[in-house]
Amino acid sequence: IMRRQGRGSFVCDLISGELVDRFAAIRGADGGKVVATVGSVEIERAAATAEECNRLSLAAGDFVYRIGRLLVDGDVPFMVEKVAMPAALFPGLEEKSNVAERISLLARQFGILPGRGTERIVAEPASGEVSKALGVGEGALVVRLDRVILALDGRPIEWRRGWCNLAGKHYQAQVG
């Protein structure tokens, strides 16, 4: 059930575009959704770092899946993503062929429904790794997105950091 202030409550189709895309905030110059493809993806299972434990409410010694992705619009890379997900919630994730899918689609395969998320946005100079991946000069300003998504029951299911070259694009937040 989704509630919209001033409009009422509505039953959601769990595969509806609205539910699937609600965490996708990058828009093209015309305001339309950027339909990104994944240029490359890497995945590893490892012990969570202290920061991953903090952001994902994990205990020392817990494992995470770390996913690195390069998102491409047409043939132009625009975002480098580093994602951490609790391994206990996504057993066998490294064996899935669709690791590149959005969290809302991927989580559903494991019986998890994403609830809400918080995202911090900051502009910062591109590191050497980010500048090379995005084709921008080292030190060029990029937008860093830092997001945690929670399941409906409040458990953190994803911590994502993304470095974006928003040239010809913008970030659009829904307010209210």
Disulfide bonds with the S-S distance in Angstrom:
none
